[in-house]
Amino acid sequence: MHELPVIEKILKISLDAALENNAKKIVSINIEIGALSDFQDVWMKKFFDALAKGTIAEGAIIKVDKQPGEFRCVKCNNFIREEFIPDRKNQCPKCSGEMILFGNSDYIIKDIEVI
């Protein structure tokens, strides 16, 4: 449930930006989430819908784009995007070195669509 304070912050930022720009309605908010984040977009959307009631953001669509992480080999520096599923030994397919997952857990508001 740690999505709730994040959504509260996103809603506040979005409402402030919309009001500063004399917007009548927030149509959508595009959010980018890092690969290592454990935010669940289904909960983000539910919390947003509940918190946005009665505001110019009510009915807005939340679009969540989870950024891929990458596995990087500590031995040969080979990297593979998130779709890669390492074997049990977590070995690089090129050199058999250890693969480590890199990415971030941040979120950013990419854009806010208003009318």
Backbone as a chain_set.jsonl record, in Angstrom:
{"seq": "MHELPVIEKILKISLDAALENNAKKIVSINIEIGALSDFQDVWMKKFFDALAKGTIAEGAIIKVDKQPGEFRCVKCNNFIREEFIPDRKNQCPKCSGEMILFGNSDYIIKDIEVI", "coords": {"N": [[0.802, -1.198, 0.0], [2.095, 1.113, -0.282], [1.795, 2.628, -2.468], [-0.141, 4.565, -2.154], [0.778, 7.097, -0.813], [2.484, 7.945, -2.842], [0.778, 8.293, -5.031], [-0.83, 10.309, -3.957], [1.021, 12.414, -3.938], [1.617, 12.596, -6.706], [-0.92, 13.326, -7.675], [-1.245, 15.823, -6.372], [0.901, 17.321, -7.462], [0.119, 17.268, -10.152], [-2.413, 18.553, -10.086], [-1.644, 21.092, -9.128], [0.02, 21.933, -11.254], [-1.83, 21.952, -13.354], [-3.676, 23.89, -12.486], [-2.01, 26.156, -12.365], [-1.675, 26.548, -15.039], [-4.129, 27.293, -15.909], [-5.948, 25.226, -16.576], [-8.909, 23.422, -17.322], [-9.582, 20.814, -16.974], [-8.018, 17.739, -16.131], [-6.942, 15.349, -18.283], [-5.305, 13.098, -18.735], [-2.534, 11.42, -17.135], [0.774, 10.687, -17.515], [2.965, 8.351, -16.308], [6.217, 7.321, -15.495], [7.907, 4.484, -14.392], [10.609, 3.125, -12.64], [12.542, 0.121, -13.238], [13.146, -1.363, -10.943], [11.215, -0.729, -9.16], [8.539, -1.584, -6.998], [5.948, -0.829, -7.309], [2.531, -1.293, -7.937], [0.679, -1.01, -10.766], [-2.095, -1.359, -10.981], [-3.032, -0.811, -8.384], [-2.145, 1.797, -8.146], [-3.781, 3.086, -9.994], [-6.334, 2.603, -8.885], [-6.143, 3.943, -6.385], [-5.673, 6.526, -7.338], [-8.096, 7.09, -8.702], [-9.864, 7.141, -6.51], [-8.807, 9.243, -4.915], [-8.936, 11.412, -6.658], [-11.564, 12.111, -6.97], [-14.036, 14.608, -7.207], [-12.278, 16.579, -7.982], [-10.514, 18.452, -10.578], [-9.22, 16.454, -11.791], [-10.722, 14.211, -11.74], [-11.775, 11.243, -13.228], [-9.643, 11.188, -14.94], [-7.15, 9.517, -16.892], [-4.705, 7.291, -15.838], [-1.602, 6.538, -16.991], [0.75, 4.091, -16.893], [4.071, 3.482, -17.339], [6.337, 1.077, -17.215], [9.734, 1.028, -16.933], [12.27, -0.862, -18.542], [14.652, -2.915, -16.859], [18.089, -3.832, -16.747], [20.178, -6.642, -17.156], [23.484, -6.979, -16.239], [26.677, -8.206, -16.951], [29.214, -8.977, -14.667], [31.682, -9.764, -15.392], [32.23, -9.659, -18.287], [30.838, -7.416, -19.031], [28.621, -7.563, -20.65], [25.261, -6.804, -21.562], [21.757, -7.272, -21.012], [18.366, -6.726, -21.706], [15.407, -6.425, -19.57], [13.704, -8.579, -20.26], [15.227, -10.831, -20.31], [15.742, -13.883, -18.708], [17.582, -15.104, -16.26], [19.506, -18.143, -15.851], [19.485, -20.686, -13.246], [21.933, -20.344, -12.037], [22.462, -17.76, -12.556], [23.992, -16.907, -14.749], [25.951, -15.327, -17.292], [25.097, -15.462, -20.695], [27.099, -15.222, -22.575], [29.736, -15.389, -21.42], [29.57, -16.82, -19.096], [29.842, -15.45, -16.735], [28.779, -13.69, -13.696], [25.495, -12.37, -13.674], [23.997, -9.264, -12.983], [21.182, -7.43, -11.896], [20.317, -4.224, -12.994], [18.917, -0.98, -12.558], [16.393, 1.462, -11.722], [14.361, 2.67, -8.986], [12.717, 4.773, -9.108], [10.054, 7.144, -9.806], [8.575, 9.141, -12.326], [6.707, 11.96, -13.476], [5.795, 11.998, -16.659], [4.205, 13.434, -18.51], [1.332, 15.616, -18.507], [-1.869, 15.628, -19.6], [-4.116, 18.095, -20.441], [-7.203, 20.015, -20.633]], "CA": [[0.0, 0.0, 0.0], [2.966, 2.284, -0.34], [1.41, 3.403, -3.644], [-1.028, 5.667, -1.759], [1.447, 8.404, -0.691], [3.034, 8.322, -4.149], [-0.342, 8.812, -5.821], [-1.199, 11.608, -3.369], [2.016, 13.382, -4.424], [1.402, 12.763, -8.151], [-2.151, 14.098, -7.843], [-0.991, 17.203, -5.948], [1.747, 17.951, -8.495], [-0.692, 17.416, -11.368], [-3.418, 19.6, -9.849], [-0.941, 22.381, -9.064], [0.455, 22.285, -12.61], [-3.026, 22.259, -14.15], [-4.217, 25.182, -12.036], [-1.059, 27.2, -12.789], [-1.833, 26.738, -16.478], [-5.548, 27.583, -16.149], [-6.617, 24.085, -17.191], [-10.252, 23.151, -16.817], [-9.706, 19.388, -16.699], [-6.883, 16.857, -16.401], [-7.43, 14.227, -19.082], [-4.462, 11.928, -18.457], [-1.216, 11.63, -16.533], [1.687, 9.614, -17.9], [3.969, 8.128, -15.27], [7.258, 6.342, -15.817], [8.372, 3.853, -13.164], [11.847, 2.375, -12.82], [12.457, -1.345, -13.272], [13.265, -1.957, -9.617], [10.088, -0.317, -8.341], [7.541, -2.632, -6.798], [4.617, -0.236, -7.406], [1.577, -2.041, -8.747], [-0.113, -0.005, -11.465], [-3.518, -1.53, -10.695], [-3.312, -0.075, -7.152], [-1.941, 3.221, -8.416], [-4.983, 3.562, -10.682], [-7.454, 2.598, -7.925], [-5.946, 5.036, -5.435], [-5.852, 7.781, -8.051], [-9.533, 7.293, -8.922], [-10.482, 7.502, -5.233], [-8.318, 10.55, -4.459], [-9.242, 12.462, -7.631], [-13.002, 12.445, -6.948], [-14.35, 15.978, -6.828], [-11.247, 17.512, -8.464], [-10.47, 18.517, -12.045], [-8.563, 15.232, -12.26], [-11.656, 13.085, -11.679], [-11.963, 10.591, -14.524], [-8.404, 11.182, -15.731], [-6.528, 8.216, -17.114], [-3.309, 7.166, -15.404], [-0.855, 5.628, -17.85], [1.971, 3.706, -16.201], [5.053, 2.86, -18.224], [7.435, 0.526, -16.423], [10.97, 0.989, -17.703], [12.998, -2.12, -18.379], [15.962, -2.915, -16.229], [19.001, -4.625, -17.563], [21.139, -7.501, -16.48], [24.835, -6.686, -16.709], [27.657, -9.189, -16.517], [30.324, -8.364, -13.951], [32.934, -10.225, -15.998], [32.463, -9.155, -19.656], [30.037, -6.199, -19.199], [27.491, -7.824, -21.534], [24.006, -6.462, -20.917], [20.544, -7.797, -21.615], [17.189, -6.058, -21.146], [14.622, -7.097, -18.538], [13.068, -9.8, -20.733], [16.151, -11.935, -20.06], [15.539, -14.616, -17.46], [18.828, -15.844, -16.057], [19.372, -19.514, -15.37], [19.606, -20.793, -11.79], [23.246, -19.879, -11.586], [22.553, -16.346, -12.88], [25.192, -16.807, -15.58], [25.95, -14.616, -18.567], [25.078, -16.4, -21.817], [28.313, -15.056, -23.369], [30.995, -15.796, -20.788], [29.233, -17.534, -17.855], [30.048, -14.591, -15.567], [27.572, -13.394, -12.914], [24.634, -11.304, -14.174], [23.398, -8.463, -11.916], [20.115, -6.569, -12.385], [20.476, -2.79, -12.768], [17.742, -0.184, -12.853], [16.098, 2.356, -10.603], [13.032, 2.474, -8.409], [12.081, 6.085, -9.12], [8.93, 7.404, -10.698], [8.515, 10.529, -12.785], [5.545, 12.326, -14.275], [6.302, 12.319, -17.996], [3.411, 14.557, -18.986], [-0.043, 15.743, -18.032], [-2.729, 16.138, -20.674], [-5.205, 18.906, -19.882], [-8.0, 20.829, -21.564]], "C": [[0.839, 1.253, 0.0], [2.696, 3.116, -1.59], [0.6, 4.641, -3.264], [-0.299, 7.005, -1.595], [2.066, 8.871, -2.008], [1.937, 8.923, -5.021], [-0.826, 10.147, -5.27], [-0.273, 12.702, -3.892], [1.818, 13.66, -5.917], [0.153, 13.603, -8.409], [-1.925, 15.561, -7.475], [-0.164, 17.953, -6.995], [0.93, 18.235, -9.751], [-1.732, 18.515, -11.22], [-2.773, 20.984, -9.809], [-0.531, 22.85, -10.458], [-0.738, 22.681, -13.475], [-3.599, 23.619, -13.773], [-3.317, 26.347, -12.44], [-1.213, 27.529, -14.263], [-3.292, 26.94, -16.891], [-6.288, 26.461, -16.861], [-7.982, 23.886, -16.536], [-10.391, 21.696, -16.36], [-8.385, 18.685, -16.987], [-7.443, 15.624, -17.089], [-6.628, 12.959, -18.786], [-3.14, 12.366, -17.83], [-0.368, 10.422, -16.899], [2.821, 9.536, -16.894], [4.944, 7.065, -15.746], [7.818, 5.816, -14.491], [9.611, 3.017, -13.479], [11.653, 0.874, -12.656], [12.484, -1.981, -11.887], [12.155, -1.533, -8.662], [9.128, -1.484, -8.168], [6.127, -2.054, -6.784], [3.756, -1.079, -8.344], [0.655, -1.044, -9.434], [-1.611, -0.16, -11.22], [-3.901, -0.779, -9.417], [-3.13, 1.418, -7.343], [-3.204, 3.809, -9.051], [-6.177, 3.614, -9.733], [-7.337, 3.75, -6.937], [-6.161, 6.39, -6.111], [-7.335, 8.079, -8.235], [-10.226, 7.746, -7.638], [-10.087, 8.913, -4.791], [-8.738, 11.699, -5.38], [-10.716, 12.874, -7.634], [-13.203, 13.877, -6.457], [-13.314, 17.004, -7.247], [-11.302, 17.565, -9.989], [-9.752, 17.307, -12.644], [-9.505, 14.022, -12.231], [-11.894, 12.54, -13.089], [-10.724, 10.559, -15.395], [-7.844, 9.772, -15.819], [-5.078, 8.282, -16.64], [-2.65, 6.133, -16.307], [0.487, 5.356, -17.182], [2.877, 2.96, -17.163], [6.225, 2.389, -17.374], [8.659, 0.397, -17.327], [11.708, -0.324, -17.485], [14.3, -1.91, -17.617], [16.906, -3.628, -17.176], [19.881, -5.467, -16.661], [22.493, -7.186, -17.084], [25.791, -7.698, -16.103], [28.83, -8.486, -15.84], [31.671, -8.73, -14.58], [33.197, -9.57, -17.367], [31.666, -7.898, -19.983], [28.914, -6.346, -20.231], [26.216, -7.379, -20.827], [22.825, -6.971, -21.733], [19.374, -7.104, -20.924], [16.385, -6.985, -20.238], [13.999, -8.419, -18.983], [13.937, -11.034, -20.485], [15.838, -12.577, -18.715], [16.782, -15.463, -17.248], [18.561, -17.27, -15.575], [19.583, -19.539, -13.855], [20.913, -20.241, -11.258], [23.463, -18.402, -11.894], [23.77, -16.054, -13.758], [24.945, -16.051, -16.878], [25.947, -15.641, -19.701], [26.339, -16.322, -22.694], [29.542, -15.691, -22.719], [30.816, -16.6, -19.496], [29.553, -16.739, -16.593], [28.718, -14.317, -14.864], [26.816, -12.206, -13.517], [23.975, -10.609, -12.995], [22.348, -7.543, -12.539], [20.394, -5.125, -12.002], [19.181, -2.094, -13.155], [17.523, 0.769, -11.697], [14.693, 2.079, -10.093], [12.25, 3.788, -8.374], [10.827, 6.097, -9.979], [9.02, 8.861, -11.114], [7.192, 10.74, -13.53], [6.087, 12.768, -15.625], [5.538, 13.501, -18.585], [1.993, 14.485, -18.432], [-0.848, 16.335, -19.172], [-3.916, 16.853, -20.047], [-6.009, 19.547, -20.998], [-8.443, 22.082, -20.84]], "O": [[0.33, 2.344, 0.258], [3.287, 4.181, -1.767], [0.644, 5.652, -3.966], [-0.73, 7.987, -2.199], [2.158, 10.074, -2.255], [2.148, 9.945, -5.673], [-1.196, 11.031, -6.043], [-0.728, 13.789, -4.246], [1.846, 14.814, -6.345], [0.165, 14.489, -9.263], [-2.373, 16.451, -8.198], [-0.493, 19.08, -7.366], [1.036, 19.311, -10.339], [-1.915, 19.322, -12.131], [-3.297, 21.935, -10.39], [-0.71, 24.018, -10.804], [-0.659, 23.641, -14.242], [-3.963, 24.408, -14.646], [-3.812, 27.41, -12.816], [-0.923, 28.645, -14.692], [-3.648, 26.782, -18.058], [-7.174, 26.729, -17.673], [-8.167, 24.152, -15.349], [-11.198, 21.379, -15.486], [-7.712, 18.997, -17.97], [-8.309, 14.937, -16.548], [-7.197, 11.882, -18.608], [-2.699, 13.506, -17.974], [-0.74, 9.281, -16.629], [3.538, 10.508, -16.656], [4.553, 6.049, -16.32], [8.157, 6.587, -13.593], [9.645, 2.291, -14.473], [10.707, 0.425, -12.01], [11.894, -3.042, -11.688], [12.149, -1.926, -7.496], [8.929, -2.277, -9.089], [5.201, -2.707, -6.304], [4.206, -1.515, -9.403], [-0.074, -0.311, -8.765], [-2.333, 0.836, -11.251], [-4.971, -0.174, -9.358], [-3.872, 2.217, -6.772], [-3.64, 4.9, -8.684], [-6.952, 4.57, -9.771], [-8.314, 4.453, -6.678], [-6.76, 7.292, -5.526], [-7.785, 9.19, -7.958], [-11.079, 8.633, -7.671], [-10.935, 9.687, -4.346], [-8.88, 12.835, -4.927], [-11.072, 13.885, -8.239], [-12.633, 14.301, -5.452], [-13.444, 18.181, -6.91], [-12.048, 16.812, -10.616], [-9.687, 17.16, -13.864], [-9.122, 12.93, -12.652], [-12.18, 13.294, -14.019], [-10.741, 9.968, -16.475], [-8.046, 8.947, -14.928], [-4.331, 9.196, -16.988], [-3.094, 4.987, -16.377], [1.265, 6.277, -16.935], [2.496, 1.936, -17.73], [7.007, 3.197, -16.874], [8.611, -0.268, -18.362], [11.761, -0.834, -16.366], [14.95, -0.87, -17.723], [16.527, -3.982, -18.292], [20.269, -5.061, -15.566], [22.635, -7.131, -18.306], [25.728, -8.008, -14.913], [29.375, -7.519, -16.372], [32.679, -8.072, -14.324], [34.263, -8.994, -17.581], [31.789, -7.36, -21.083], [28.32, -5.348, -20.639], [26.095, -7.555, -19.615], [22.884, -7.085, -22.957], [19.386, -6.915, -19.708], [16.659, -8.183, -20.155], [13.787, -9.3, -18.15], [13.43, -12.156, -20.454], [15.689, -11.886, -17.707], [17.01, -16.43, -17.975], [17.527, -17.557, -14.973], [19.835, -18.494, -13.254], [20.97, -19.727, -10.141], [24.503, -17.839, -11.551], [24.487, -15.077, -13.537], [23.87, -16.131, -17.473], [26.723, -16.596, -19.665], [26.617, -17.241, -23.464], [30.291, -16.427, -23.362], [31.797, -17.012, -18.877], [29.537, -17.295, -15.495], [27.656, -14.67, -15.377], [27.409, -11.174, -13.831], [23.45, -11.272, -12.1], [22.59, -6.944, -13.587], [20.673, -4.824, -10.841], [18.437, -2.589, -14.0], [18.359, 0.876, -10.8], [13.933, 1.333, -10.711], [11.236, 3.892, -7.683], [10.577, 5.184, -10.767], [9.483, 9.71, -10.353], [6.642, 9.816, -14.13], [6.761, 13.794, -15.723], [6.137, 14.448, -19.094], [1.532, 13.445, -17.961], [-0.541, 17.425, -19.654], [-4.632, 16.284, -19.222], [-5.57, 19.618, -22.146], [-9.128, 22.923, -21.423]]}, "num_chains": 1, "name": "protein.A"}
